[in-house]
Amino acid sequence: MVRSMIRAVMCCCLIAALAGAVLARGRGGEGRRQGLPGEFDFYVLSLSWAPAFCALEAYRAPGRRQQECRRGPYGFIVHGLWPQYDRGFPEACVVPPPRLYRGIVKAMLDLMPEPRLIYNEWDRHGTCSGLSPRDYFATVRRAREAVTIPQKFQDLHEPLVASPAAVKDAFLKANAALQRDAIAVACQGRRLTEVRICLSKDLKFRPCPDVVAHSCRRDEVLITPLHRDAGDAGEPFP
Protein backbone atom coordinates (compact mmCIF):
# COMPACT_ATOMS: atom_id res chain seq x y z
CA MET A 1 0.00 0.00 0.00
CA VAL A 2 2.76 2.42 1.03
CA ARG A 3 4.81 1.53 -2.06
CA SER A 4 1.82 2.18 -4.28
CA MET A 5 1.29 5.58 -2.70
CA ILE A 6 4.97 6.46 -3.13
CA ARG A 7 4.87 5.43 -6.79
CA ALA A 8 1.73 7.51 -7.32
CA VAL A 9 3.32 10.59 -5.73
CA MET A 10 6.49 10.14 -7.81
CA CYS A 11 4.44 9.86 -11.01
CA CYS A 12 2.58 13.07 -10.18
CA CYS A 13 5.85 14.88 -9.51
CA LEU A 14 7.32 13.65 -12.78
CA ILE A 15 4.26 14.77 -14.74
CA ALA A 16 4.37 18.18 -13.07
CA ALA A 17 8.08 18.55 -13.83
CA LEU A 18 7.58 17.64 -17.48
CA ALA A 19 4.67 20.04 -17.81
CA GLY A 20 6.76 22.81 -16.27
CA ALA A 21 9.58 22.12 -18.69
CA VAL A 22 7.22 22.28 -21.66
CA LEU A 23 5.77 25.60 -20.50
CA ALA A 24 9.26 26.99 -19.89
CA ARG A 25 10.34 26.08 -23.42
CA GLY A 26 7.15 27.57 -24.81
CA ARG A 27 7.80 30.96 -23.16
CA GLY A 28 11.56 31.16 -23.34
CA GLY A 29 12.49 29.22 -26.44
CA GLU A 30 12.86 30.71 -29.90
CA GLY A 31 10.31 30.22 -32.66
CA ARG A 32 6.58 29.65 -32.68
CA ARG A 33 4.66 27.77 -30.02
CA GLN A 34 1.02 26.92 -29.45
CA GLY A 35 0.65 28.99 -26.33
CA LEU A 36 -2.21 29.79 -23.97
CA PRO A 37 -4.56 32.70 -24.79
CA GLY A 38 -3.55 35.87 -22.99
CA GLU A 39 -0.19 34.54 -21.79
CA PHE A 40 2.39 36.63 -23.63
CA ASP A 41 4.78 39.49 -22.89
CA PHE A 42 4.11 42.19 -25.48
CA TYR A 43 2.76 42.93 -28.97
CA VAL A 44 4.51 43.44 -32.29
CA LEU A 45 2.66 45.78 -34.63
CA SER A 46 3.73 44.72 -38.11
CA LEU A 47 3.29 47.38 -40.80
CA SER A 48 3.63 45.93 -44.28
CA TRP A 49 4.80 48.13 -47.17
CA ALA A 50 2.02 47.30 -49.65
CA PRO A 51 3.86 48.24 -52.89
CA ALA A 52 6.60 45.70 -52.13
CA PHE A 53 4.04 43.02 -51.27
CA CYS A 54 2.17 43.68 -54.51
CA ALA A 55 5.39 43.51 -56.50
CA LEU A 56 6.10 40.12 -54.97
CA GLU A 57 2.56 38.92 -55.69
CA ALA A 58 2.81 40.06 -59.30
CA TYR A 59 6.09 38.16 -59.61
CA ARG A 60 4.80 34.95 -57.99
CA ALA A 61 1.29 34.87 -59.46
CA PRO A 62 0.86 37.28 -62.40
CA GLY A 63 -2.83 36.44 -62.87
CA ARG A 64 -3.85 36.95 -59.25
CA ARG A 65 -4.09 40.16 -57.30
CA GLN A 66 -4.97 40.63 -53.67
CA GLN A 67 -7.58 43.26 -52.93
CA GLU A 68 -4.93 45.63 -51.58
CA CYS A 69 -3.18 45.36 -54.96
CA ARG A 70 -6.32 46.07 -56.99
CA ARG A 71 -7.14 49.24 -55.12
CA GLY A 72 -4.89 51.98 -53.98
CA PRO A 73 -2.69 53.64 -53.47
CA TYR A 74 -1.65 51.91 -50.26
CA GLY A 75 1.56 52.50 -48.37
CA PHE A 76 1.98 50.96 -44.93
CA ILE A 77 -0.93 48.69 -44.03
CA VAL A 78 -1.38 46.65 -40.87
CA HIS A 79 -0.05 43.15 -41.45
CA GLY A 80 -0.87 42.12 -37.90
CA LEU A 81 -0.70 42.70 -34.17
CA TRP A 82 1.21 39.73 -32.83
CA PRO A 83 1.35 38.57 -29.20
CA GLN A 84 5.00 37.88 -28.48
CA TYR A 85 7.20 36.31 -25.84
CA ASP A 86 10.51 37.94 -24.93
CA ARG A 87 11.93 35.10 -27.03
CA GLY A 88 9.66 33.45 -29.57
CA PHE A 89 5.92 33.79 -29.97
CA PRO A 90 2.68 31.85 -29.51
CA GLU A 91 0.56 30.89 -32.49
CA ALA A 92 -2.91 29.42 -33.13
CA CYS A 93 -3.77 29.31 -29.43
CA VAL A 94 -7.41 28.24 -29.94
CA VAL A 95 -8.22 25.48 -32.43
CA PRO A 96 -10.72 25.79 -33.97
CA PRO A 97 -10.70 29.58 -33.54
CA PRO A 98 -13.80 31.48 -32.40
CA ARG A 99 -15.90 32.72 -35.30
CA LEU A 100 -14.94 36.03 -36.86
CA TYR A 101 -18.04 37.90 -38.02
CA ARG A 102 -18.11 39.63 -41.40
CA GLY A 103 -19.02 42.96 -39.83
CA ILE A 104 -15.70 43.01 -37.98
CA VAL A 105 -13.83 42.13 -41.17
CA LYS A 106 -15.58 44.88 -43.12
CA ALA A 107 -14.80 47.44 -40.42
CA MET A 108 -11.06 46.61 -40.58
CA LEU A 109 -10.60 46.93 -44.35
CA ASP A 110 -9.33 50.49 -44.07
CA LEU A 111 -6.29 49.24 -42.12
CA MET A 112 -6.00 45.68 -43.46
CA PRO A 113 -7.40 45.86 -47.02
CA GLU A 114 -7.61 42.12 -47.67
CA PRO A 115 -10.27 39.93 -45.99
CA ARG A 116 -8.13 36.81 -46.12
CA LEU A 117 -5.38 38.65 -44.24
CA ILE A 118 -7.85 39.60 -41.48
CA TYR A 119 -9.14 36.06 -41.09
CA ASN A 120 -5.62 34.63 -41.09
CA GLU A 121 -4.33 37.10 -38.51
CA TRP A 122 -7.22 36.31 -36.18
CA ASP A 123 -6.69 32.55 -36.49
CA ARG A 124 -2.90 32.64 -36.04
CA HIS A 125 -2.34 35.59 -33.71
CA GLY A 126 -5.58 37.10 -32.43
CA THR A 127 -6.55 33.87 -30.70
CA CYS A 128 -3.41 34.20 -28.57
CA SER A 129 -4.39 37.64 -27.28
CA GLY A 130 -7.00 36.32 -24.85
CA LEU A 131 -9.45 38.88 -26.29
CA SER A 132 -12.72 38.44 -28.13
CA PRO A 133 -12.58 39.10 -31.89
CA ARG A 134 -14.21 42.52 -31.44
CA ASP A 135 -11.83 43.53 -28.63
CA TYR A 136 -8.77 42.20 -30.44
CA PHE A 137 -9.43 44.21 -33.61
CA ALA A 138 -10.29 47.28 -31.53
CA THR A 139 -6.82 46.82 -29.99
CA VAL A 140 -5.31 46.51 -33.49
CA ARG A 141 -6.87 49.86 -34.38
CA ARG A 142 -5.61 51.53 -31.20
CA ALA A 143 -2.13 50.13 -31.81
CA ARG A 144 -2.10 51.54 -35.34
CA GLU A 145 -3.31 54.90 -34.06
CA ALA A 146 -0.39 54.94 -31.60
CA VAL A 147 2.10 55.04 -34.50
CA THR A 148 2.63 58.01 -36.82
CA ILE A 149 3.79 57.11 -40.33
CA PRO A 150 6.56 59.47 -41.48
CA GLN A 151 5.36 61.96 -44.09
CA LYS A 152 7.86 60.82 -46.72
CA PHE A 153 6.14 57.41 -46.85
CA GLN A 154 2.63 58.84 -47.17
CA ASP A 155 3.17 60.39 -50.58
CA LEU A 156 5.99 58.44 -52.21
CA HIS A 157 5.64 58.42 -56.00
CA GLU A 158 9.24 57.80 -57.01
CA PRO A 159 11.48 54.87 -56.02
CA LEU A 160 13.57 55.64 -52.96
CA VAL A 161 16.83 53.97 -51.95
CA ALA A 162 17.71 54.28 -48.28
CA SER A 163 19.46 52.39 -45.53
CA PRO A 164 17.35 50.44 -43.02
CA ALA A 165 18.80 52.78 -40.39
CA ALA A 166 17.42 55.78 -42.28
CA VAL A 167 13.96 54.19 -42.39
CA LYS A 168 14.18 53.60 -38.66
CA ASP A 169 15.34 57.19 -38.07
CA ALA A 170 12.31 58.52 -39.96
CA PHE A 171 9.98 56.59 -37.65
CA LEU A 172 11.90 57.73 -34.57
CA LYS A 173 11.59 61.35 -35.68
CA ALA A 174 7.84 61.00 -36.30
CA ASN A 175 7.22 59.23 -32.96
CA ALA A 176 8.90 61.05 -30.09
CA ALA A 177 8.42 58.25 -27.53
CA LEU A 178 9.70 55.50 -29.83
CA GLN A 179 13.20 54.21 -29.05
CA ARG A 180 15.69 52.55 -31.40
CA ASP A 181 15.47 49.26 -29.48
CA ALA A 182 11.70 49.04 -30.09
CA ILE A 183 11.61 49.02 -33.91
CA ALA A 184 12.85 46.66 -36.60
CA VAL A 185 13.00 47.13 -40.37
CA ALA A 186 12.44 44.01 -42.50
CA CYS A 187 13.41 43.40 -46.12
CA GLN A 188 13.15 40.69 -48.74
CA GLY A 189 15.84 40.68 -51.35
CA ARG A 190 16.67 44.35 -51.74
CA ARG A 191 13.18 45.70 -51.03
CA LEU A 192 11.76 47.17 -47.85
CA THR A 193 8.86 44.92 -46.83
CA GLU A 194 7.86 45.73 -43.24
CA VAL A 195 8.44 47.87 -40.20
CA ARG A 196 7.78 46.13 -36.87
CA ILE A 197 7.16 48.13 -33.72
CA CYS A 198 7.00 46.65 -30.24
CA LEU A 199 4.27 47.69 -27.83
CA SER A 200 3.42 46.71 -24.29
CA LYS A 201 0.03 45.21 -23.52
CA ASP A 202 -1.21 48.74 -22.77
CA LEU A 203 0.17 49.83 -26.19
CA LYS A 204 3.19 51.83 -25.06
CA PHE A 205 6.46 51.55 -26.99
CA ARG A 206 8.81 49.05 -25.33
CA PRO A 207 12.19 47.44 -26.06
CA CYS A 208 12.27 44.08 -27.86
CA PRO A 209 15.88 43.02 -28.46
CA ASP A 210 14.96 39.63 -29.92
CA VAL A 211 12.75 41.25 -32.58
CA VAL A 212 15.29 43.98 -33.36
CA ALA A 213 18.04 41.36 -33.72
CA HIS A 214 16.23 40.01 -36.80
CA SER A 215 16.27 43.35 -38.63
CA CYS A 216 17.29 43.71 -42.28
CA ARG A 217 21.09 43.62 -42.59
CA ARG A 218 21.43 45.16 -46.05
CA ASP A 219 23.28 48.46 -46.45
CA GLU A 220 20.43 49.84 -48.58
CA VAL A 221 16.86 48.89 -49.48
CA LEU A 222 14.64 49.88 -52.36
CA ILE A 223 11.36 51.44 -51.27
CA THR A 224 8.87 50.80 -54.05
CA PRO A 225 6.70 53.87 -54.76
CA LEU A 226 2.96 54.10 -54.37
CA HIS A 227 0.89 53.75 -57.53
CA ARG A 228 -2.69 54.59 -58.38
CA ASP A 229 -3.13 50.88 -59.03
CA ALA A 230 -1.15 49.24 -56.23
CA GLY A 231 -0.73 46.18 -58.45
CA ASP A 232 1.46 48.26 -60.76
CA ALA A 233 4.63 47.31 -58.96
CA GLY A 234 7.13 49.02 -61.21
CA GLU A 235 10.33 47.15 -61.81
CA PRO A 236 10.36 43.35 -61.52
CA PHE A 237 10.89 41.59 -58.21
CA PRO A 238 13.34 41.19 -56.54
Buried (B, 14 or more C-beta within 10 A) or exposed (E): EEEEEEEEEEEEEEEEEEEEEEBEEBBEEEEBBEBBBEBBBBBBBBBBBBBBBBBBBBEEEEEEBBBBBEBBBBBBBBBBBBBBBBBBBBBBBBEEBEEBEEEBBEBBBEBBBBBEBBBBBBBBBBBBBBBEBEEBBBBBBEBBEBBEBBEBBEEBEEEBEBBBBBBBBBBBEBBEEBEEBBBBBBBBEBBBBBBBBBBEBEBEBBBBEBBBEEBBEBEBBBBBBBBEEBBBBBEEBE
